[in-house]
Amino acid sequence: MIVQVSGIEPQRLLSETDLELIDALQINPRASWVDVGTATRADPVTAARRWQRLNSTGEAWTTAALGHRQMHAMSMVFLEIDCEAGAAVEVAGTLATAGHLITVQHVAAGHDLFVIAVAASMPALADYLLTGLPRVPGVAKVRTHVATRVFEASCRWRLRVLSPRSAGALARRPGPAESTRQMDEVDRLLFKALLTDGRATYSELAEAVGKSERTVQRRLSRLVATGDIDFRCDLARSHAGWHSSAVLWLRMPDGLLEETGRALLDWPETRTCAALAGARNMLLTVGLHGVSDLHPLVMRLEERFPYVSIADRQIVLRQSKLYGRVLDPFGRCTGVVPVDPWSLSPRT
């Protein structure tokens, strides 16, 4: 099916078989084509060929992501950025080139841009926020919200079109976390190599990091088991009927943050959920089939969590960058800026 928007090229809606394939890879981004084919009732060669088409057109992609241990160790902030009149698109384009700014969105709000930044340390991030970001041409004002706990950063969001049985068969089962060693330079190189293609083969990874395939396989298994590296599969969401998204700023008693954050992980709309240091002490980003879905979702939030108040809500107008992927107006990937929280270092 093709949807035509006036003045813009036609937009292709993905087929049911494409959606099943993407859902399978959202459950397990590095699953073998045999397992993916079994789950989607397709020949493995056909599944691989279909994925290659989706990936080459920028409609779907896989990438590495920071695992839960790294997310706890890293410093993450959410930024509300005011731009000078007419400068928002240019500013978004500039910010999208930075590896530590993992997501950049235009929002319908009292500010122009919503940005997610991550760095290996708060001193490094603070130095950028205080001296680097204000000097970006077109940036007029920045409001910073520090995450104290990240419950989810979109690695769990999926289309949910496969049957529970097929989904269960694909579920990832990492081995025991036998090591507490921190990531070294080779591990970081491995992470960066996987950012462009989360399904890169061990042979390709070995060449990228200068190690043997066996060493790469062993390291990657350890990094996944310890929660240093995770994987995600994403897509041009409007091509799957998810035409909108929103940012919600919530207030609640601090003692209920953990319970609420964990409960929201089970909501199919939840993409990012984090506890914040300020009076607005939780951020929730959600996917919507359309803007009209926002009010029912807010009503469900208030009914399910009567102690929660909605401090603010903002519809996303356009995503310029999503977890390291530069996107076109339809959400298709047009380029990669590898996520690099280690790129910032505090001035000495």
C-alpha positions in Angstrom: 0.0 0.0 0.0 1.2 3.5 -0.8 0.2 6.7 1.1 0.6 9.9 -0.9 1.3 13.1 1.1 0.8 16.3 -0.9 4.1 17.6 -2.3 6.1 14.7 -0.9 7.1 11.4 -2.5 4.8 8.4 -1.9 5.2 6.5 1.4 5.2 2.7 1.3 3.4 0.9 4.1 5.2 -2.3 5.0 3.6 -5.7 4.3 2.6 -8.1 7.0 5.5 -10.4 6.1 7.9 -7.5 6.4 6.4 -6.6 9.8 6.8 -10.1 11.0 10.4 -10.2 9.9 11.2 -6.9 11.7 9.4 -8.1 14.8 11.4 -11.2 14.8 14.6 -9.2 14.7 13.4 -6.8 17.4 13.0 -9.8 19.6 16.5 -11.2 18.7 18.5 -8.9 16.4 21.2 -11.5 15.9 19.0 -14.5 15.5 20.1 -16.9 12.7 18.1 -16.7 9.4 17.1 -20.3 10.1 15.4 -19.3 13.4 14.0 -16.1 11.9 12.6 -18.1 8.9 11.0 -20.7 11.3 9.3 -17.9 13.3 8.0 -16.1 10.2 7.2 -19.3 8.2 9.7 -18.3 5.5 12.6 -19.9 3.8 15.9 -18.6 5.5 17.2 -17.4 2.1 14.0 -15.5 1.4 14.1 -14.0 4.9 17.7 -12.8 4.5 16.9 -11.4 1.0 13.8 -9.5 2.3 15.9 -8.1 5.2 18.6 -6.9 2.8 15.9 -5.0 0.8 14.5 -3.4 3.9 17.9 -2.4 5.2 19.1 -1.1 1.8 16.1 1.3 1.5 16.6 2.5 5.1 13.2 1.1 6.2 14.7 -1.1 8.9 18.1 -1.6 10.5 19.9 -3.3 13.4 22.5 -1.8 15.7 24.3 -2.3 18.9 23.1 -0.4 22.0 24.5 0.3 25.5 23.4 -2.5 27.8 21.9 -2.1 31.2 25.2 -2.1 33.0 26.6 0.6 30.8 23.4 2.6 31.1 23.7 2.6 34.9 27.4 3.6 34.7 26.9 6.4 32.1 25.5 9.9 32.6 22.4 10.7 30.5 20.5 13.9 30.2 17.4 15.1 28.3 17.7 18.5 26.8 15.0 21.0 25.8 16.6 23.4 23.3 15.3 26.8 22.2 16.6 27.9 18.8 16.9 31.3 17.1 14.0 32.0 14.8 14.2 29.8 11.7 17.3 28.0 12.9 15.8 24.7 14.3 16.4 22.6 11.2 20.0 23.7 10.9 20.7 23.2 14.6 19.2 19.8 14.5 21.4 18.9 11.6 24.5 20.1 13.4 23.6 18.2 16.7 22.9 15.0 14.7 26.6 14.8 13.8 27.7 14.4 17.5 28.2 10.8 18.7 27.2 11.7 22.3 23.8 13.2 21.2 22.0 10.0 20.4 18.5 11.3 19.6 17.4 14.6 18.2 13.7 15.5 17.7 11.7 18.5 16.7 8.7 18.9 19.1 5.6 21.0 19.3 6.3 22.7 22.6 7.5 25.9 24.2 11.0 24.8 22.9 12.1 23.6 19.5 14.2 20.5 20.0 14.2 17.5 22.4 17.7 15.8 22.6 19.1 12.8 24.5 22.8 13.1 25.4 24.9 10.4 27.0 28.6 10.4 28.2 30.9 8.2 30.1 31.1 10.7 33.0 29.1 13.7 34.4 32.2 16.0 34.4 32.6 15.3 30.7 28.9 15.9 29.9 28.8 19.0 32.1 31.7 20.5 30.3 29.9 20.1 27.0 26.6 21.4 28.3 28.2 24.5 29.9 30.8 25.4 27.2 30.2 23.4 24.0 26.5 23.3 23.4 25.8 27.1 24.0 28.3 27.9 21.3 26.5 25.9 18.6 25.2 28.5 16.1 21.4 29.0 16.4 21.1 27.6 20.0 19.4 30.2 22.2 18.7 28.4 25.4 19.1 25.0 26.9 17.2 23.3 29.8 18.8 20.2 31.2 17.1 17.3 32.9 19.5 14.7 34.5 18.4 11.1 34.5 18.9 9.3 37.8 17.7 5.9 36.6 17.0 4.7 33.1 14.4 2.0 33.0 14.3 1.7 29.2 15.9 3.3 26.2 13.8 1.8 23.4 15.6 -1.6 23.2 12.4 -3.5 24.2 10.0 -1.6 22.0 8.6 -3.9 19.2 5.8 -4.3 16.7 4.3 -7.3 18.6 2.9 -8.9 15.4 4.3 -12.4 15.9 2.4 -15.0 17.9 3.5 -15.5 21.5 4.8 -18.9 20.6 7.0 -17.6 17.8 8.2 -14.7 19.9 9.1 -17.1 22.8 11.1 -19.3 20.5 13.2 -16.3 19.4 13.7 -14.9 22.9 17.4 -14.0 23.7 19.0 -16.2 26.4 22.3 -14.7 27.4 24.7 -16.8 29.4 25.8 -16.1 32.9 27.7 -12.9 33.7 30.9 -14.6 34.6 33.1 -11.5 34.5 32.9 -8.1 36.2 35.7 -6.6 34.0 35.0 -3.2 32.6 35.0 -2.6 28.8 38.5 -2.1 27.4 39.5 -0.5 24.1 39.0 -3.6 22.1 35.5 -4.0 23.5 34.7 -0.4 22.5 36.0 -1.0 19.0 33.7 -4.1 18.9 30.8 -2.0 20.0 31.5 0.7 17.4 31.8 -1.9 14.7 28.4 -3.3 15.6 26.7 0.2 15.5 26.6 0.3 11.7 25.3 -3.3 11.4 24.1 -5.1 14.5 24.1 -8.3 12.4 27.8 -8.1 11.3 29.4 -11.5 11.1 32.2 -12.6 13.4 34.5 -12.6 10.4 33.6 -8.9 9.7 34.0 -8.0 13.4 37.3 -9.8 13.6 38.7 -7.8 10.7 37.3 -4.5 12.2 39.0 -5.0 15.6 42.1 -6.9 14.6 41.3 -10.1 16.6 40.5 -13.6 15.8 36.9 -14.7 15.2 37.0 -16.9 18.3 38.2 -14.0 20.4 35.5 -11.8 19.0 32.8 -14.4 19.6 34.0 -14.9 23.2 34.2 -11.2 23.9 30.8 -10.4 22.4 29.2 -13.2 24.4 30.7 -11.8 27.6 29.7 -8.2 26.8 26.1 -9.3 26.2 26.0 -11.4 29.4 27.4 -8.7 31.6 25.0 -6.1 30.2 27.6 -3.9 28.5 26.2 -4.4 25.0 22.6 -4.9 23.9 21.1 -4.9 20.4 18.1 -3.2 18.8 16.2 -3.4 15.6 14.3 -0.4 14.5 12.4 0.8 11.4 10.8 3.8 9.7 7.9 3.6 12.2 5.4 5.5 10.1 5.8 2.8 7.5 4.3 0.4 10.1 1.4 2.6 11.1 3.1 4.3 14.0 2.7 7.8 12.6 3.4 9.9 15.7 5.1 9.9 19.1 5.1 12.1 22.2 7.2 13.1 25.2 5.5 13.1 28.6 6.9 14.8 31.7 5.5 13.2 34.9 5.4 14.1 38.6 4.9 11.5 41.3 6.2 10.6 44.8 9.8 9.6 44.6 9.1 6.4 46.5 6.9 5.2 43.6 9.3 5.9 40.8 10.7 2.4 40.6 7.4 0.7 40.7 5.9 3.0 38.1 8.9 2.8 35.8 8.9 -1.0 35.8 5.1 -1.1 35.2 5.5 1.2 32.2 8.0 -1.2 30.6 5.0 -3.5 29.8 3.1 -0.8 27.9 3.4 -1.4 24.1 3.7 2.4 23.5 6.7 2.9 25.8 10.0 3.7 24.2 12.1 5.5 26.7 11.4 5.8 30.5 13.7 7.4 33.0 13.6 8.9 36.5 14.8 12.5 36.7 16.4 14.6 39.3 14.0 17.6 39.0 10.4 18.3 40.1 9.3 16.7 36.9 10.8 13.4 38.1 9.9 11.0 35.3 10.2 11.2 31.5 8.2 8.9 29.3 8.4 8.8 25.5 5.7 6.9 23.7 4.9 5.7 20.2 1.4 6.6 18.9 -0.5 5.4 15.8 -1.8 9.0 15.5 -1.9 12.2 17.5 -5.5 11.4 18.5 -4.1 8.5 20.6 -2.4 10.8 23.0 -5.4 11.7 25.1 -6.6 8.1 25.6 -3.0 7.2 26.7 -2.9 10.1 29.2 -6.3 9.0 30.6 -5.0 5.5 30.9 -1.9 6.7 32.7 -4.0 8.7 35.2 -6.3 5.8 35.8 -3.6 3.2 36.2 -1.4 5.5 38.3 -3.7 7.9 40.3 -0.7 9.4 42.1 0.9 10.6 38.8 0.3 14.0 37.4 1.1 15.0 33.8 3.4 18.1 34.1 3.7 18.5 30.3 3.2 16.7 27.0 4.8 17.3 23.6 4.1 15.8 20.2 7.1 15.0 18.2 7.0 16.7 14.8 10.0 15.0 13.3 12.8 12.8 14.3 16.1 13.9 12.9 18.2 11.3 14.6 17.2 8.1 16.5 19.9 6.3 18.5 22.7 7.1 16.1 20.6 6.9 12.9 20.1 10.0 10.8 16.5 9.9 9.5 14.6 11.5 6.6 11.1 13.1 7.1 9.5 9.7 6.8 11.8 8.1 9.4 14.0 6.2 7.0 17.7 5.8 7.8 19.9 7.9 5.6 23.1 7.7 7.5 24.9 6.5 10.7 26.6 8.6 13.3 27.9 5.9 15.7 26.8 6.3 19.3 30.0 7.3 21.2 29.6 8.3 24.9 33.4 8.1 25.2 33.9 10.9 22.7 33.6 13.6 25.5 36.3 14.2 28.0 36.4 16.9 30.7 38.9 19.7 30.2 41.9 19.5 32.5 
